[in-house]
């Protein structure tokens, strides 16, 4: 069973940038689409962006133009480059299958805090 480990979160000022990584313990070649999700305090987990095996991407309107998802199948890693961060981007970020996550894949996530 593939395990996913998210990293790269932290505290950043509004307008700043972070790059998140999602490393898989096994091959993600067979996973058609991977994506990023986030959960803010007191809110439900929501999707952020997804990428197919051949590189097609999808973004939620709230992050379109600011976030970029990418995927390195050779390294079994998915990335999320986040620019122009806003306080409302504050959340725990997770990676999983996309657009329908697999409950067995949920990891610990990585905390992103945008604050001055």
Secondary structure, DSSP 4 states (H G I P E B T S, - for coil): ---EEEE--EEE-TT--EEEEEEESS--TT-SEEEEEEE-TTS--EEEEEEETT--EEE-TTTTTTEEEEEEGGGTEEEEEE-S--GGG-EEEEEEESSS--GGG----EEEEE--
